[in-house]
Amino acid sequence: MKKLLALLLIITVNLTIAQDSQNQTLLRLNYEKGATYDVAMEVTQEMGTMMSMGMTINMDIKVLDVKGDVYDSEMKFTKMTMDMLQGGNLISYDSTKNDDELDETGKMMKQQMGPMLSAVIFVKGNNLGEVIEAKVEPTIAGMEDIAKQSNNVIYPKEAIKVGSSWTMSKEEKGMKMDFIYTVKSIIDNEIVLDLSGNISGMATGKITGKMEIEKDSGIPVNSLINMDMSVSGQELKSKITMKMGKK
């Protein structure tokens, strides 16, 4: 009986080790030199009857060079739209429309957004998704911050498996966002993460969401981030969806 129990224990341990070994993987951002990636992002915000906003942003990321774990890229916004209702006033903007198709508020937005659409953001990063350096040509206030905040995940150095988790923190506009990423599944070339976390500082609240990563390329092809927070006593709901793929 003891020999049988010992044999079962050995088999169980061996199967567990084999299963963990098969499912473990290193998450790395494997950009291809010369390739261009399309990023489509949608942002919605709701603050009761005070304000609602919907924005879409499209950008191209062109990989200029890859040396070891470090890559150089250029980012350029290709399209922006925004519809915002605040205090009973509607503000709409669409970068694809000419002046004749825009109202007065749209023309004002065009003056503010136009320089962003003509600028190029040069980013040096590593295969963990960390931004090492960012610069904008021509120089536009705030654009470097956009580049540094554009990454929505930084990968862990160690291998991951189902159930693994790691953390990442961001600070933006007086808010600190602490993200927790947990591996939900690894099937073929797809890694699915569950997102959770907390918001502190000028706003307080919770973060939820999910992310789908292409294992071979390390690209987050689909991501969803929900942030339910309180800002100066007002409830604010924010939703960010992002899709990314090679052109």
Summary of the structure (lengths in Angstrom):
residues: 247
radius of gyration: 21.8
end to end distance: 61.9
largest distance: 87.5
contacts: 711
relative contact order: 0.15
helix: 19%
strand: 56%
